[in-house]
Amino acid sequence: MNHSSKRLAVVPVTGAAMLAGVLLTPGTASAGDTSFTSSCQAKSIITVDKSVAATMSVTAPASVAAGETFTYRIQPNASSYPDKDSGATTTNLSRIKYDYAIPDNTTFVSAAIVPGTAVNIDNVAPNVLRVNDSGAVDNAGGILRLSGNNEVVGNSPTSSTNSEGGIRAPKLKKNLDGTANGAGESWYRLPAVDVTVTAVAAGVITPKVRTAGSAASYGNDQNFSTSLAKASLLGTQWAPTRCIPSDDKSTLNAGAGPLATITVTPPVSTVVDTTTTMNIPSTATTGQPVDLWATVNGPGNTPATGGTVQFKDGGANIGGPIALASGGAKLAYTFNAAGAHSISAVYSGAEGFNPSTGAATTVTVSDPAPVELNTTTTLTVPASATKGDAVAFTAEVKTEAGAAVTSGTVRFMDGGTPIGDAVTVVNGKATLQYTVGQTGNRVITAVYTGGTGYKGSTSSPSTLNVKDATTPGGGGGSFGLPGLPTGSLGK
């Protein structure tokens, strides 16, 4: 910003009146600054009232979010005072201060002098203190005071109207750039102040100079701009000066209004990253539902809220989006095709939470094993036979529901010894024809070995009494039935 300026002309006065008027010569405003008229009162041997031009420059963001901490900068204009006027010789200007109001709708954080922004000042280094209405340093005060350790003309525990102190503009007879001023004027500028605050709520923030309460009264020590002039005229003369932003020493003007308007938008939600973790079975069976789980957490395993989870098989969606509840989502899903399925879960994200995708997990899906029905085997054998006779064993195999089995074989046994070959079951029956070869009681069983869709079963044992052919009442010879499996018993 261009802060070079020209001193405004003042009406020539004499004696103490000139002394009182030397402070009333601020520079003109630079483009973009807030310009206004200050009504100033200087008191010495006589009281002088003057209207002078003043400028405040504020650099601030156009908008911030509620809850956001930011910094704005405020810079007063450059000013000067003359070497002599009407016989009085100026000495210096000291106890210079500006008071700024801490803006409404903010929480104060800090304030600091901006290095390199002050020109041609000395004595006490400028600082910024937070003070209350009485001018005492107070961490709860509503005023930021730019001064030299609060050494001012009034409204301070360290005030004085007849001694040098605080920030001083020495008599250098120089311009702001350090070159000699041809008219003997001494130019100076107070430093800029960086004010850091936190926006409280949506609305506006408007930095201002101090004008609340008594600070709006003309000639009051609480006025936003005060200083102490020193000159030589029939001895040392002191002229404390006090200014308010007003055109008529009474009604406040634009200088008491916003020096900038900062729009405060609603707070911006903090968005955090999320992690989606899946819990799914490694195997499944076609036609049988399984549960697919996804858990979504933010930092510190804090469950995410809002949003949906979409499960995927490869790149294809399975089911619809599932609303997140307590940080989790579950899908009961039935696979309809065997094979390896790559399952993933995609979290949509929600207010405050970024989207995320769970790492793909393989589910091996198999077709179900065939259902095998329980069976019962019933054996039919003759009660007796004669050695050498051809006898038939018949096994009937049924399910528990009474249906004839349609597959499998039956093995007939004499004790623990197989008789002949296994016989295929046809329409639930298997018959073995054999020739009796040994006398005595033979314990016969039929063992159904099972078949497609059927479990095996064994019949209850049956006893066959085999008699010798010479035994009275016994038969003789042997015979066979064509087309039936044959074997011999006891050969």
C-alpha positions as CSV (number, residue, x, y, z in Angstrom):
1,M,0.0,0.0,0.0
2,N,1.1,3.5,-0.7
3,H,1.3,5.4,2.6
4,S,3.2,8.5,1.3
5,S,1.1,11.6,1.8
6,K,1.1,15.4,1.9
7,R,0.5,17.5,5.0
8,L,-2.7,19.4,5.0
9,A,-2.5,23.1,5.2
10,V,-3.6,24.7,8.5
11,V,-4.8,28.1,9.4
12,P,-1.8,30.2,10.6
13,V,-2.1,30.9,14.4
14,T,0.2,32.4,16.9
15,G,1.7,31.4,20.2
16,A,0.1,28.5,22.1
17,A,-2.6,28.3,19.5
18,M,0.1,27.3,16.9
19,L,1.5,24.8,19.3
20,A,-1.9,23.2,19.8
21,G,-2.4,23.0,16.0
22,V,0.9,21.3,15.1
23,L,-0.6,17.8,15.6
24,L,-3.5,18.5,13.3
25,T,-1.7,17.8,10.1
26,P,-2.1,14.1,9.1
27,G,-1.5,12.9,5.6
28,T,-4.2,12.3,2.9
29,A,-5.5,8.8,2.4
30,S,-4.1,6.3,-0.1
31,A,-6.4,4.4,-2.5
32,G,-8.4,1.6,-0.8
33,D,-8.0,3.0,2.7
34,T,-10.8,4.1,4.9
35,S,-10.7,7.9,5.0
36,F,-12.6,10.1,7.4
37,T,-12.4,13.4,9.2
38,S,-11.1,13.6,12.8
39,S,-12.2,16.4,15.1
40,C,-9.3,17.1,17.4
41,Q,-8.9,19.3,20.5
42,A,-5.4,20.5,21.7
43,K,-5.1,22.2,25.0
44,S,-2.3,24.4,26.1
45,I,-2.3,28.1,27.1
46,I,-5.5,28.2,25.0
47,T,-7.7,25.4,23.5
48,V,-7.6,24.9,19.8
49,D,-10.2,22.8,17.8
50,K,-9.4,21.5,14.4
51,S,-10.9,19.2,11.8
52,V,-8.2,17.1,10.0
53,A,-8.1,14.2,7.6
54,A,-7.3,10.7,8.9
55,T,-6.8,7.3,7.4
56,M,-6.9,3.7,8.5
57,S,-5.9,0.8,6.3
58,V,-7.1,-2.7,7.1
59,T,-5.9,-5.9,5.3
60,A,-8.2,-8.8,6.0
61,P,-9.7,-11.9,4.4
62,A,-13.0,-11.3,2.6
63,S,-14.5,-14.3,4.4
64,V,-13.7,-16.9,7.1
65,A,-15.6,-19.8,8.5
66,A,-17.1,-19.9,12.0
67,G,-14.5,-21.4,14.3
68,E,-11.7,-20.4,12.0
69,T,-8.7,-18.5,13.5
70,F,-7.3,-15.7,11.2
71,T,-5.3,-12.5,11.2
72,Y,-6.1,-9.0,10.0
73,R,-3.7,-6.1,9.8
74,I,-4.5,-2.5,10.6
75,Q,-2.2,0.5,9.7
76,P,-2.7,4.1,10.6
77,N,-1.7,6.9,8.1
78,A,1.5,8.8,8.1
79,S,1.6,12.3,9.7
80,S,3.9,15.3,10.2
81,Y,4.4,18.4,12.3
82,P,6.2,21.7,11.2
83,D,9.5,23.1,12.3
84,K,8.1,26.5,13.3
85,D,4.8,28.4,13.1
86,S,4.0,31.9,14.2
87,G,7.2,32.2,16.3
88,A,6.9,28.9,18.2
89,T,9.5,26.2,17.6
90,T,8.4,22.6,17.9
91,T,10.4,20.1,19.9
92,N,8.8,16.7,19.4
93,L,5.6,14.7,19.6
94,S,5.4,11.9,22.2
95,R,2.9,9.7,24.2
96,I,1.3,8.8,20.8
97,K,-1.3,6.1,20.9
98,Y,-4.2,4.5,18.9
99,D,-6.9,2.5,20.5
100,Y,-8.7,-0.2,18.5
101,A,-11.8,-2.1,19.6
102,I,-11.6,-5.9,19.7
103,P,-14.3,-6.8,17.2
104,D,-17.6,-8.3,18.2
105,N,-18.2,-12.0,17.1
106,T,-14.6,-12.9,17.8
107,T,-12.5,-14.5,20.4
108,F,-9.2,-12.6,20.9
109,V,-6.0,-14.7,20.4
110,S,-3.1,-12.2,20.1
111,A,-1.9,-8.9,18.7
112,A,1.6,-7.9,17.6
113,I,3.5,-5.1,16.0
114,V,4.4,-5.7,12.4
115,P,8.2,-5.3,12.1
116,G,9.5,-2.7,9.6
117,T,6.2,-0.8,9.3
118,A,7.0,2.1,11.6
119,V,8.9,5.2,10.3
120,N,10.8,7.9,12.2
121,I,9.8,7.1,15.8
122,D,11.9,6.4,18.9
123,N,12.0,6.4,22.7
124,V,9.8,3.5,23.9
125,A,9.4,0.7,21.4
126,P,5.8,0.4,20.2
127,N,3.7,-2.5,21.6
128,V,0.1,-3.7,21.7
129,L,-1.6,-4.1,25.1
130,R,-5.0,-5.3,25.9
131,V,-6.7,-2.9,28.2
132,N,-10.1,-2.2,29.8
133,D,-12.2,0.9,29.7
134,S,-10.0,2.5,32.4
135,G,-6.9,1.9,30.3
136,A,-5.4,-0.7,32.7
137,V,-3.9,-3.8,31.2
138,D,-6.6,-6.5,31.4
139,N,-6.7,-9.9,29.7
140,A,-10.5,-9.5,29.6
141,G,-10.4,-5.9,28.2
142,G,-12.1,-5.0,25.0
143,I,-9.5,-2.6,23.7
144,L,-6.2,-3.1,21.9
145,R,-3.8,-0.1,22.6
146,L,-1.0,0.7,20.3
147,S,1.4,2.7,22.4
148,G,4.8,2.7,24.1
149,N,4.1,0.7,27.3
150,N,0.8,2.5,27.9
151,E,2.6,5.9,28.4
152,V,-0.1,8.2,27.1
153,V,-1.7,11.5,28.0
154,G,-4.6,10.0,29.9
155,N,-6.8,6.9,30.5
156,S,-3.8,5.0,31.8
157,P,-2.0,4.3,35.1
158,T,1.2,5.8,33.5
159,S,-0.3,8.9,31.9
160,S,1.1,12.5,31.9
161,T,0.4,15.8,30.2
162,N,3.6,17.5,30.9
163,S,6.5,15.0,30.4
164,E,7.8,13.1,27.4
165,G,7.1,9.3,27.3
166,G,5.9,6.4,25.2
167,I,6.2,6.5,21.4
168,R,8.0,9.7,20.3
169,A,8.2,11.3,16.8
170,P,11.6,13.2,17.1
171,K,12.2,16.4,15.2
172,L,14.1,15.0,12.2
173,K,12.9,17.4,9.5
174,K,12.8,14.4,7.2
175,N,10.3,12.7,4.8
176,L,9.3,9.1,5.2
177,D,12.0,7.9,2.8
178,G,14.7,9.5,5.0
179,T,15.4,12.5,2.7
180,A,15.5,16.0,4.1
181,N,12.2,17.8,4.0
182,G,12.6,21.2,2.3
183,A,10.1,22.9,4.6
184,G,11.6,21.5,7.8
185,E,8.6,19.2,8.5
186,S,9.1,16.0,10.4
187,W,7.2,13.0,9.0
188,Y,6.5,9.8,10.9
189,R,4.2,6.7,10.9
190,L,3.2,4.4,13.6
191,P,3.5,0.6,12.9
192,A,0.9,-1.7,11.6
193,V,-0.6,-4.2,14.1
194,D,-1.5,-7.8,13.2
195,V,-4.6,-8.9,15.2
196,T,-5.4,-12.6,15.4
197,V,-8.9,-13.7,16.4
198,T,-11.2,-16.7,16.1
199,A,-14.5,-16.2,14.4
200,V,-17.4,-17.2,16.7
201,A,-20.5,-17.5,14.5
202,A,-21.9,-17.0,11.0
203,G,-22.4,-13.3,10.3
204,V,-19.8,-10.5,10.0
205,I,-16.7,-9.2,11.8
206,T,-16.0,-5.5,11.6
207,P,-12.7,-4.1,12.9
208,K,-13.1,-0.5,14.3
209,V,-11.3,2.2,16.2
210,R,-12.3,2.8,19.8
211,T,-15.5,4.8,20.0
212,A,-17.7,3.1,22.7
213,G,-18.8,4.9,25.8
214,S,-16.8,8.0,26.8
215,A,-14.4,7.4,23.8
216,A,-17.1,9.0,21.6
217,S,-17.0,12.2,23.7
218,Y,-15.0,15.1,22.2
219,G,-11.8,15.9,24.1
220,N,-11.9,12.8,26.3
221,D,-8.8,10.8,27.4
222,Q,-10.5,7.7,26.0
223,N,-10.5,9.1,22.5
224,F,-9.0,6.6,19.9
225,S,-6.1,9.0,19.0
226,T,-4.2,11.0,21.6
227,S,-0.7,12.5,21.8
228,L,1.4,15.1,23.5
229,A,3.1,18.0,21.6
230,K,6.1,19.8,23.0
231,A,7.2,23.3,21.8
232,S,9.3,26.3,22.8
233,L,7.6,29.6,23.2
234,L,8.3,31.7,26.2
235,G,9.5,28.5,27.8
236,T,8.4,24.9,27.3
237,Q,4.8,24.5,26.3
238,W,2.8,21.2,26.4
239,A,-0.3,20.5,24.3
240,P,-2.1,17.2,25.0
241,T,-4.3,16.4,21.9
242,R,-7.4,14.2,21.7
243,C,-9.3,13.2,18.5
244,I,-12.6,11.4,17.6
245,P,-13.9,10.4,14.1
246,S,-16.4,13.3,13.6
247,D,-17.0,16.1,11.2
248,D,-18.6,18.4,13.8
249,K,-17.0,17.4,17.2
250,S,-20.1,15.5,18.1
251,T,-21.7,13.2,15.6
252,L,-19.5,10.2,14.7
253,N,-18.8,9.6,11.1
254,A,-17.6,6.7,8.9
255,G,-14.3,6.6,10.9
256,A,-16.3,5.1,13.8
257,G,-17.8,2.5,11.5
258,P,-16.3,-0.7,10.0
259,L,-12.8,-0.3,8.7
260,A,-13.4,-3.6,7.0
261,T,-16.2,-6.2,6.8
262,I,-15.3,-9.8,7.1
263,T,-18.0,-12.3,6.2
264,V,-18.3,-15.3,8.6
265,T,-19.7,-18.4,6.9
266,P,-21.1,-21.4,8.7
267,P,-18.4,-23.7,10.1
268,V,-16.7,-26.1,7.8
269,S,-17.0,-29.7,8.9
270,T,-13.7,-31.4,9.5
271,V,-13.4,-34.4,7.1
272,V,-11.4,-37.4,8.2
273,D,-10.1,-40.4,6.4
274,T,-11.8,-43.8,6.9
275,T,-10.9,-47.4,6.8
276,T,-13.3,-50.1,5.6
277,T,-12.6,-53.6,7.0
278,M,-14.5,-56.7,5.8
279,N,-15.5,-59.8,7.8
280,I,-16.7,-62.5,5.4
281,P,-16.4,-66.3,5.3
282,S,-13.7,-67.9,3.2
283,T,-16.0,-70.6,1.8
284,A,-19.7,-70.8,0.9
285,T,-22.1,-73.1,-0.8
286,T,-24.3,-72.2,-3.7
287,G,-27.9,-71.8,-2.7
288,Q,-27.1,-71.2,1.0
289,P,-27.0,-67.6,2.3
290,V,-24.0,-66.2,4.1
291,D,-23.5,-62.9,5.9
292,L,-21.1,-60.3,4.4
293,W,-19.9,-57.7,7.0
294,A,-18.2,-54.4,6.5
295,T,-16.9,-52.1,9.3
296,V,-16.0,-48.4,8.7
297,N,-13.9,-46.5,11.2
298,G,-12.3,-43.1,11.3
299,P,-9.1,-42.2,13.2
300,G,-8.6,-44.1,16.5
301,N,-11.1,-46.7,15.4
302,T,-14.0,-44.3,15.9
303,P,-17.0,-45.6,14.0
304,A,-18.0,-43.6,11.0
305,T,-21.6,-42.2,10.9
306,G,-23.7,-41.7,7.8
307,G,-23.2,-43.0,4.3
308,T,-23.7,-46.4,2.7
309,V,-21.7,-49.5,1.9
310,Q,-22.0,-51.2,-1.5
311,F,-20.7,-54.8,-1.7
312,K,-19.2,-56.0,-4.9
313,D,-18.4,-59.3,-6.5
314,G,-15.5,-58.4,-8.8
315,G,-16.7,-55.2,-10.4
316,A,-20.4,-56.0,-10.2
317,N,-22.7,-54.7,-7.4
318,I,-24.3,-57.4,-5.3
319,G,-27.4,-56.2,-3.5
320,G,-28.1,-52.5,-3.0
321,P,-26.4,-49.9,-0.9
322,I,-26.7,-50.6,2.8
323,A,-27.0,-47.7,5.2
324,L,-24.2,-47.6,7.8
325,A,-25.4,-48.3,11.4
326,S,-23.0,-48.0,14.4
327,G,-20.1,-48.1,11.9
328,G,-21.2,-51.4,10.3
329,A,-23.2,-52.8,7.4
330,K,-24.3,-56.4,6.8
331,L,-25.6,-58.1,3.6
332,A,-27.1,-61.6,3.7
333,Y,-26.2,-62.9,0.3
334,T,-26.7,-66.2,-1.6
335,F,-24.1,-67.2,-4.2
336,N,-25.6,-68.9,-7.3
337,A,-22.4,-70.0,-9.0
338,A,-19.5,-72.1,-7.8
339,G,-15.9,-70.8,-8.1
340,A,-13.7,-68.1,-6.6
341,H,-15.5,-64.8,-6.0
342,S,-13.6,-61.6,-5.2
343,I,-15.7,-59.7,-2.7
344,S,-15.1,-56.0,-1.8
345,A,-17.0,-53.3,0.1
346,V,-17.1,-49.6,-1.0
347,Y,-18.0,-47.0,1.6
348,S,-19.7,-43.9,0.0
349,G,-18.4,-41.4,2.6
350,A,-20.6,-38.9,4.5
351,E,-20.4,-35.5,6.1
352,G,-17.1,-35.4,8.0
353,F,-15.9,-38.8,6.6
354,N,-14.0,-39.6,3.4
355,P,-15.0,-42.6,1.2
356,S,-12.9,-45.8,1.5
357,T,-12.8,-49.3,0.0
358,G,-12.2,-52.6,1.8
359,A,-9.4,-54.8,0.4
360,A,-10.9,-57.6,-1.9
361,T,-11.3,-61.0,-0.2
362,T,-11.7,-64.3,-2.0
363,V,-14.7,-66.5,-1.2
364,T,-14.5,-70.1,-2.6
365,V,-18.0,-71.2,-3.5
366,S,-18.9,-74.9,-4.0
367,D,-22.0,-76.7,-5.1
368,P,-23.7,-78.6,-2.2
369,A,-22.9,-82.4,-1.8
370,P,-25.7,-84.7,-3.0
371,V,-28.3,-85.5,-0.3
372,E,-28.1,-89.2,0.7
373,L,-31.2,-90.9,2.0
374,N,-31.2,-93.5,4.7
375,T,-32.1,-97.0,3.6
376,T,-33.3,-100.3,5.1
377,T,-32.4,-103.7,3.7
378,T,-34.7,-106.7,4.2
379,L,-33.4,-110.2,3.4
380,T,-35.6,-113.1,2.3
381,V,-34.1,-116.7,2.5
382,P,-35.7,-120.1,2.8
383,A,-35.7,-121.6,6.2
384,S,-34.0,-124.8,5.1
385,A,-32.4,-126.5,2.1
386,T,-30.7,-129.7,1.2
387,K,-27.0,-129.8,0.4
388,G,-26.6,-129.4,-3.4
389,D,-29.9,-127.6,-3.8
390,A,-30.1,-124.3,-5.8
391,V,-31.5,-121.7,-3.4
392,A,-32.4,-117.9,-4.0
393,F,-31.5,-115.1,-1.7
394,T,-33.5,-111.9,-2.2
395,A,-32.7,-108.5,-0.7
396,E,-35.2,-105.6,-0.9
397,V,-33.8,-102.1,-0.3
398,K,-36.1,-99.1,0.5
399,T,-35.7,-95.6,1.8
400,E,-37.2,-94.6,5.1
401,A,-40.2,-93.3,3.2
402,G,-40.7,-96.7,1.7
403,A,-39.5,-95.9,-1.9
404,A,-37.4,-98.5,-3.7
405,V,-33.8,-97.5,-4.3
406,T,-32.7,-97.2,-7.9
407,S,-28.9,-97.6,-7.7
408,G,-26.2,-99.5,-5.9
409,T,-25.4,-103.1,-5.3
410,V,-26.0,-105.8,-2.6
411,R,-23.4,-108.2,-1.3
412,F,-24.7,-111.4,0.3
413,M,-22.7,-112.8,3.1
414,D,-22.4,-116.2,4.9
415,G,-21.1,-115.1,8.2
416,G,-18.2,-112.9,7.3
417,T,-17.6,-114.6,3.9
418,P,-19.1,-113.1,0.7
419,I,-21.3,-115.3,-1.4
420,G,-20.8,-114.9,-5.1
421,D,-20.5,-111.5,-6.8
422,A,-22.2,-108.2,-5.8
423,V,-25.7,-108.0,-7.3
424,T,-27.0,-104.8,-8.8
425,V,-30.2,-103.4,-7.3
426,V,-33.0,-103.2,-9.8
427,N,-36.2,-101.4,-8.7
428,G,-35.2,-101.9,-5.1
429,K,-34.4,-105.6,-5.3
430,A,-31.4,-107.9,-5.7
431,T,-31.5,-111.7,-6.0
432,L,-28.7,-114.2,-5.8
433,Q,-29.1,-117.8,-6.9
434,Y,-26.6,-120.2,-5.3
435,T,-26.0,-124.0,-4.7
436,V,-25.9,-125.1,-1.2
437,G,-22.6,-126.9,-0.6
438,Q,-22.3,-127.4,3.2
439,T,-24.7,-128.7,5.8
440,G,-25.5,-126.9,9.1
441,N,-27.0,-123.6,10.1
442,R,-25.7,-120.8,7.9
443,V,-26.1,-117.2,9.1
444,I,-26.9,-115.1,6.0
445,T,-27.0,-111.3,5.7
446,A,-27.4,-108.8,2.8
447,V,-25.2,-105.7,2.7
448,Y,-26.4,-102.8,0.6
449,T,-23.3,-100.8,-0.3
450,G,-25.2,-97.6,-1.1
451,G,-25.6,-95.7,-4.4
452,T,-26.1,-92.2,-5.8
453,G,-28.3,-90.4,-3.3
454,Y,-28.6,-93.4,-1.0
455,K,-26.8,-94.5,2.2
456,G,-25.8,-98.1,2.7
457,S,-27.6,-100.5,5.1
458,T,-27.4,-104.1,6.3
459,S,-30.2,-106.5,6.8
460,S,-30.9,-108.5,9.9
461,P,-29.2,-111.9,9.8
462,S,-31.4,-114.9,8.7
463,T,-30.6,-118.6,9.4
464,L,-30.6,-121.2,6.7
465,N,-30.6,-124.8,7.9
466,V,-28.8,-127.0,5.4
467,K,-29.3,-130.8,5.6
468,D,-27.4,-133.6,4.1
469,A,-29.1,-135.3,1.1
470,T,-29.2,-138.7,3.0
471,T,-30.9,-137.1,5.9
472,P,-34.5,-138.5,6.1
473,G,-36.9,-136.0,4.7
474,G,-34.1,-134.2,3.0
475,G,-34.1,-133.5,-0.7
476,G,-31.5,-134.7,-3.1
477,G,-29.7,-133.3,-6.2
478,S,-29.3,-129.7,-7.1
479,F,-30.8,-127.3,-9.6
480,G,-30.3,-123.8,-10.9
481,L,-32.5,-121.0,-12.1
482,P,-31.5,-119.7,-15.5
483,G,-30.5,-116.0,-15.8
484,L,-29.8,-115.4,-12.0
485,P,-26.4,-115.0,-10.4
486,T,-25.3,-118.2,-8.8
487,G,-22.9,-119.3,-6.2
488,S,-22.3,-122.1,-3.8
489,L,-22.6,-122.0,-0.1
490,G,-19.9,-123.8,1.9
491,K,-17.9,-125.1,-1.1
